[in-house]
Amino acid sequence: MGNCCSNSKEDSGFQTKNISYQQSIVHSHTPPSPPLPPVPPVPQSQPLYNTPLPSDNRTYYSNSIYTNNNSSFLSGTINLSRQPYSSADDTQKEISTDQISINDTVDNHCLNCSSNLVDKDLDGFPSEFCSDQCRKDASLAGLANPVCILCKEFPHVTGSKFCGKKRCRNLPKCYFCKVKDVHTGSLWCSITCRDKTPNWQNLTVERTNYMCIVCGIEYALKGRDFCRDECEQWVKNNAPCLLKLPQNSDKYRDVHNQFANAWKHPHKQVPSIHSIWKIYCNNLLNNQYNAYKAEVEKIQQLKGKPFPKGDGRRIMSAGNEQRRFHGTKLRCQIGFERNKVCDDKQCSVCAIIKEGYKLKYVGTGTISAAFQRFGSGIYFSGTSSKSDDYNEGSLVSYMGVNYKMMLLNKVVVGKGYALTRDAMTLTSPPDGYDSVLGEPSTNGSLNYDEVVVYKEEASIPQYLIIYRTV
């Protein structure tokens, strides 16, 4: 929601509509394909979008073509999956592209955009799309195969269970030889390459199941977005900036689920998410926010305490930090054609990413000026559909589709003062409190929740969510 408070009472006489995706792929005939190795079975009902990953990949690697019962586990592998691999990988022959014909595809043009020629996968086979973006767009629109059984990000090609003809196109290369794909969960393609790496034991750190969002070459380190310190330093040097989260990452699923579950307006259909971008603010904003959070925690001593309302099982973090939505205006195509903020002073999204939330802009929006129920503060909500009410200014058309954007922010709520009715003259919370909590009530002014802070350093943008309008 945009520097504002609630609108008037909502009509609750409508039922929420569910989104469904229609899978439809049209080919004029079935193209000839080279022989494929047997692949492990795939679950009967594979969702098209945002497929949750299993805790490990053993389900997909139980087939004998992936295992060698006479070989032991790769010592020092990353703790993602526990399947052994065959030493035959050391001598695996590269697939020759001399026999690959462009006739492997029905049409040489991308199935999604229809304007560009298709690209090739890592084995040299013509694919069905011109770019990874078209692959993702086709999946989101329900116009592609289910996702690859390995990366869970791109649709599998016709006649295979992978996003490439023979294997996943999204695997990193061996840390040593830089040529072959790594064994899943490892840094190397084989024991041979591992043993040739000096001090390889020092490199066997625990990693995630998704790629570094900077280089896209290696798996990200566990608990971080990056594969190495150099990638993290690049982000610091280029902040403020945005980086797109992989759809198979835990952070993507976490934000996606919060957005969808918090869409509560009964007359508004839950929209589909196009992409989620992690926001990296500059050091000044980060330091101001962290210092304020530490100050609130020092005074209020909230960490580890149960929330005032609830069953006592949920406990507060330092400063009672919470993630809350905010809708505002957009004037550029950030998240589509660029990942750097623009310089247009009318673009509130980029201004917030660069400078943080500013009290001088409170109430400058058309809607927010009319609904400052709790005075001159910066407004957030835990209800994504409420923030969408203040989000008309973010409407943008891209490739013939209308999208809107919403910020998900970290907010230091601290000790919140609960109100159910308007208090429009407030310029700060009551003494001893750090924020105002607008709570829904049958006899009050609100249908959905609000959090209002009156200090600029009390919040910082964390994610940019791009979603289709419905």
ZIRAJO-V87778 format. One record per residue. RES is the residue in one small letter. PSI is psi as a letter, one per 20 degrees, with the letter a starting at -180 (none if undefined). OMEGA is omega in degrees with one decimal (none if undefined). D_CENTER is the distance of its C-alpha to the mean C-alpha in Angstrom with 1 decimal. Layout:
res: <RES:RES>
psi: <PSI:PSI>
omega: <OMEGA:OMEGA>
d_center: <D_CENTER:D_CENTER>
This chain:
res: <m:g:n:c:c:s:n:s:k:e:d:s:g:f:q:t:k:n:i:s:y:q:q:s:i:v:h:s:h:t:p:p:s:p:p:l:p:p:v:p:p:v:p:q:s:q:p:l:y:n:t:p:l:p:s:d:n:r:t:y:y:s:n:s:i:y:t:n:n:n:s:s:f:l:s:g:t:i:n:l:s:r:q:p:y:s:s:a:d:d:t:q:k:e:i:s:t:d:q:i:s:i:n:d:t:v:d:n:h:c:l:n:c:s:s:n:l:v:d:k:d:l:d:g:f:p:s:e:f:c:s:d:q:c:r:k:d:a:s:l:a:g:l:a:n:p:v:c:i:l:c:k:e:f:p:h:v:t:g:s:k:f:c:g:k:k:r:c:r:n:l:p:k:c:y:f:c:k:v:k:d:v:h:t:g:s:l:w:c:s:i:t:c:r:d:k:t:p:n:w:q:n:l:t:v:e:r:t:n:y:m:c:i:v:c:g:i:e:y:a:l:k:g:r:d:f:c:r:d:e:c:e:q:w:v:k:n:n:a:p:c:l:l:k:l:p:q:n:s:d:k:y:r:d:v:h:n:q:f:a:n:a:w:k:h:p:h:k:q:v:p:s:i:h:s:i:w:k:i:y:c:n:n:l:l:n:n:q:y:n:a:y:k:a:e:v:e:k:i:q:q:l:k:g:k:p:f:p:k:g:d:g:r:r:i:m:s:a:g:n:e:q:r:r:f:h:g:t:k:l:r:c:q:i:g:f:e:r:n:k:v:c:d:d:k:q:c:s:v:c:a:i:i:k:e:g:y:k:l:k:y:v:g:t:g:t:i:s:a:a:f:q:r:f:g:s:g:i:y:f:s:g:t:s:s:k:s:d:d:y:n:e:g:s:l:v:s:y:m:g:v:n:y:k:m:m:l:l:n:k:v:v:v:g:k:g:y:a:l:t:r:d:a:m:t:l:t:s:p:p:d:g:y:d:s:v:l:g:e:p:s:t:n:g:s:l:n:y:d:e:v:v:v:y:k:e:e:a:s:i:p:q:y:l:i:i:y:r:t:v>
psi: <q:n:l:a:a:q:a:r:p:q:p:k:j:q:q:p:q:q:p:q:p:o:p:o:p:p:q:h:r:p:q:q:q:q:q:q:q:q:q:q:q:q:q:h:n:o:q:h:p:l:p:q:q:r:h:a:j:h:h:i:k:i:q:h:i:i:q:o:i:i:q:r:q:o:p:j:r:q:m:g:q:j:p:r:r:q:i:i:h:h:j:p:p:q:p:p:j:h:j:p:q:i:j:i:q:g:q:i:q:p:i:g:h:j:h:q:q:q:a:q:a:i:i:j:p:p:a:i:r:i:r:h:g:h:g:g:g:h:g:h:i:k:k:r:r:r:q:q:i:f:h:k:g:q:q:q:q:p:j:r:j:r:i:r:g:h:r:p:i:k:q:r:q:p:h:g:h:j:g:q:q:q:p:p:j:r:i:r:i:r:h:g:h:g:h:i:p:p:l:h:h:i:i:m:q:p:r:a:j:r:q:p:j:f:h:j:g:r:q:q:q:p:j:r:i:r:i:r:h:h:h:h:h:g:g:h:h:j:q:q:r:q:p:p:p:q:i:j:q:h:g:g:h:g:g:g:h:g:g:g:h:j:n:i:p:h:j:p:p:p:r:q:p:g:q:p:p:p:p:o:r:r:h:g:g:g:g:g:g:h:g:g:g:h:g:g:h:h:g:h:m:h:p:i:q:q:q:h:p:a:j:i:h:p:q:q:r:p:j:l:p:q:p:q:q:p:q:a:q:q:j:a:k:p:i:f:j:q:j:q:q:r:j:o:i:i:n:h:g:h:g:g:h:g:i:a:p:p:h:i:j:p:j:i:q:g:g:h:h:i:l:m:h:k:b:n:a:p:p:r:q:i:o:h:h:g:h:h:h:k:j:h:i:j:p:q:p:p:k:j:p:p:q:r:q:q:p:p:q:p:p:n:h:c:o:q:o:p:q:i:r:q:m:i:j:p:i:r:r:q:p:i:r:i:r:p:o:o:p:q:q:h:j:a:i:q:h:q:q:q:p:p:q:j:p:h:j:i:q:p:q:h:q:p:p:p:q:q:q:none>
omega: <-165.7:175.0:-169.1:-179.0:-171.3:168.2:-175.8:-176.6:-178.4:174.6:-176.1:-176.8:-179.3:178.5:177.4:177.9:178.5:178.0:172.6:-179.6:-178.5:178.6:179.4:178.2:-175.2:174.0:-179.6:173.7:-178.7:-177.4:173.5:-179.4:175.5:-179.2:-179.1:174.6:176.5:-180.0:179.8:-178.5:178.6:177.8:-174.2:-178.2:-179.5:-179.5:-177.3:-166.1:171.7:-177.8:177.6:178.4:172.5:-178.4:171.1:-173.2:-175.8:179.3:-175.0:-175.5:178.5:-179.8:-176.2:-178.7:-179.4:-172.1:175.1:-173.1:-179.6:-179.4:-179.7:176.7:177.2:-177.8:178.2:178.1:178.6:-173.1:175.1:178.2:-172.7:-179.2:175.4:176.3:-176.0:176.2:175.0:176.9:-178.4:-174.9:-179.1:-178.9:175.9:179.8:-179.8:178.7:-178.3:-176.4:-178.6:-178.6:176.7:179.3:175.5:178.3:179.1:-177.2:-178.8:-178.2:-177.1:179.9:-177.8:-175.9:177.7:-175.7:-177.6:175.5:-179.7:174.6:-179.3:178.0:-172.4:174.5:179.0:179.1:173.5:-179.4:-179.9:-178.1:-177.2:-174.7:176.7:178.9:178.0:176.8:-178.5:-179.9:179.8:178.0:-179.3:-179.5:-178.9:-177.0:-179.5:175.9:170.6:-172.2:176.8:-175.1:179.8:-173.4:-179.9:-175.6:-178.3:177.6:176.8:-179.5:-179.8:179.9:179.5:175.2:-179.7:177.6:167.3:-177.8:-174.5:-174.3:-178.8:-177.7:-170.7:-178.9:177.9:179.6:-178.9:-178.9:-175.8:-173.7:178.2:-174.7:-176.0:176.3:177.7:167.5:-174.7:179.8:-178.7:174.3:-172.6:177.4:-174.8:175.1:180.0:179.7:178.3:-176.4:177.4:-179.1:179.5:177.1:-174.7:-179.4:-178.7:-176.8:-173.4:176.4:-178.4:-177.1:-179.1:177.8:178.2:-173.8:171.3:-174.7:174.9:-175.1:-179.4:-174.6:-177.3:176.8:179.2:176.0:-178.7:-179.6:-179.9:178.3:-168.5:-179.5:-177.5:-177.1:-178.4:178.8:177.7:179.1:177.7:179.8:179.7:-179.0:-175.4:178.6:2.0:178.4:178.7:175.3:-175.7:178.2:173.5:-177.6:179.2:-179.2:179.1:-178.4:177.8:-178.3:-179.4:-179.9:179.1:-178.7:178.2:179.6:-176.4:-178.2:-178.4:177.6:-166.4:-178.7:-174.6:-176.9:-178.7:-179.2:179.5:-177.7:175.1:-178.9:176.7:-179.9:176.6:-176.9:173.9:-178.7:175.9:-179.4:-179.7:-176.1:-178.7:179.7:-180.0:-178.1:178.5:-179.3:-178.3:178.7:179.3:178.6:179.0:179.5:179.2:-179.8:179.8:-178.2:-171.8:179.4:-173.4:-174.1:178.1:179.2:177.2:176.0:-177.4:178.5:-178.5:-176.0:177.4:-178.4:178.1:-178.6:-176.6:173.9:179.6:-179.2:-174.6:178.4:179.9:176.6:-176.4:-175.8:177.5:177.2:-177.3:-172.9:177.5:179.3:-178.8:-179.4:176.2:-175.8:176.4:-176.8:-178.1:173.9:174.8:-178.4:-179.9:-178.5:179.5:-177.6:177.6:-179.6:-175.1:179.7:-178.3:178.8:178.9:179.2:-177.7:-168.1:-174.4:179.5:-176.7:-179.5:-178.9:179.3:-178.8:176.4:-179.1:177.5:-178.5:-177.6:-174.9:179.9:-176.2:-172.8:172.5:-172.7:-177.0:171.4:-171.5:178.7:178.7:-167.9:175.9:177.2:172.0:-179.7:-175.8:-179.2:175.1:177.7:176.8:178.0:-177.6:-168.2:-177.2:-178.9:179.1:-177.2:179.9:177.4:-179.8:-179.3:176.4:-179.7:179.4:180.0:170.4:-177.9:178.7:177.8:170.2:-166.7:166.6:-177.1:173.8:-178.2:-178.8:174.9:-174.1:178.1:-173.7:175.9:176.0:-179.9:-174.9:171.7:-166.2:-179.3:-177.7:170.4:177.1:175.6:176.8:-179.5:179.4:-179.7:-176.6:-178.0:174.2:179.5:174.2:-174.2:176.8:-179.5:178.8:-179.4:-176.2:-175.2:-169.8:170.0:-176.6:-170.1:172.9:169.9:-178.6:174.2:-173.4:174.5:-175.7:-177.0:-177.7:-178.6:178.6:180.0:-177.4:-179.3:171.5:-178.1:177.0:-175.7:-179.8:174.9:-178.7:none>
d_center: <20.2:22.0:24.5:26.3:27.2:27.5:29.1:32.0:32.1:29.9:31.7:30.6:32.7:30.1:28.1:24.4:23.7:21.5:19.3:20.4:19.7:22.9:22.9:25.6:26.4:29.7:31.8:35.5:36.4:35.1:35.1:36.8:34.6:35.6:36.1:33.0:33.1:32.7:29.2:28.3:27.9:24.7:24.3:26.0:23.3:20.1:17.4:16.2:12.6:9.9:12.8:12.8:14.2:17.7:18.6:20.4:21.4:25.0:25.0:24.4:26.8:29.9:31.5:34.4:33.1:30.4:32.7:36.0:37.8:40.1:37.3:35.9:32.3:31.1:32.0:29.4:26.4:22.9:22.6:20.1:22.7:26.4:27.9:30.7:31.0:34.2:36.0:36.6:33.4:35.4:37.5:35.2:36.4:34.2:34.3:36.6:35.5:39.1:39.3:36.0:36.8:34.9:36.2:33.6:31.7:33.2:32.2:31.3:29.0:25.3:24.9:22.2:23.6:27.2:28.0:27.1:28.4:26.4:25.3:26.3:24.6:25.3:28.7:29.8:29.5:28.7:25.5:24.8:22.4:22.8:19.3:15.9:14.7:17.4:16.5:13.1:14.8:17.5:15.5:13.8:17.4:18.8:21.1:20.4:21.2:19.1:16.6:18.1:19.2:18.1:14.8:13.5:11.7:14.7:17.6:20.7:23.7:26.7:29.1:26.6:23.9:22.0:20.2:23.3:26.9:27.6:24.4:20.7:20.1:17.1:19.1:20.1:23.8:26.3:26.6:30.3:31.3:28.2:29.2:28.3:25.0:24.4:25.2:22.2:21.4:23.8:24.3:27.3:28.5:31.6:33.9:36.0:33.3:32.2:35.8:36.4:33.7:35.5:34.5:31.8:31.8:30.2:27.2:26.3:23.6:21.0:17.7:14.4:13.8:11.4:12.5:12.9:10.5:13.9:16.4:14.7:18.0:17.9:15.8:14.3:16.6:16.0:14.9:13.8:11.3:14.4:17.1:20.0:21.4:22.0:18.4:17.8:20.9:19.9:17.1:19.7:22.2:20.0:18.6:17.7:15.0:11.4:9.3:6.6:4.0:5.9:5.9:8.4:7.0:8.1:5.8:2.9:6.5:7.8:6.4:6.9:10.2:11.2:11.0:12.9:15.3:16.2:17.2:20.9:23.1:25.3:26.1:22.6:20.7:17.1:15.2:12.8:9.4:9.6:6.4:4.0:6.0:7.2:10.8:13.7:16.9:20.4:22.5:24.6:22.1:20.6:24.2:25.4:22.7:23.3:27.0:27.0:25.0:27.6:30.4:29.4:29.1:32.4:34.2:32.6:32.0:29.2:27.3:28.0:29.8:29.0:27.8:30.9:30.1:29.1:30.4:30.2:27.7:24.8:25.4:24.4:22.8:24.5:25.2:23.6:20.2:18.0:14.7:15.8:15.0:16.9:17.8:19.8:21.1:19.8:22.3:20.5:18.0:15.3:12.0:14.4:17.3:16.6:14.3:17.2:18.4:21.6:25.0:25.7:26.9:26.2:22.5:21.4:17.6:18.6:21.4:19.4:17.1:20.3:22.7:21.1:22.4:26.1:28.8:30.8:28.5:28.6:29.9:29.8:27.8:29.9:28.5:27.8:31.4:32.8:30.8:31.0:32.3:32.1:33.3:32.0:28.7:25.0:23.5:20.3:19.7:18.0:18.3:15.7:18.5:20.8:18.7:18.5:22.3:22.3:19.8:22.3:22.5:19.0:20.0:19.7:20.9:19.4:21.1:22.9:20.0:19.5:16.2:15.7:13.4:12.9:12.4:11.4:13.9:15.7:19.2:22.4:24.1:27.0:29.9:29.3:32.2:31.9:33.4:33.7:35.8:35.7:36.5:36.2:38.2:36.0:35.0:34.0:33.6:36.9:38.3:36.7:33.3:30.1:28.5:29.4:27.9:28.5:29.0:29.6:33.2:35.6:38.0:35.7:34.0:30.4:28.7:25.3:24.3:24.1:23.9:25.9:26.3:29.1:28.2:25.9:24.8:23.7:20.2:17.5:14.3:11.2:8.2:8.9:8.0:10.0:11.8:15.1:18.2:20.4>
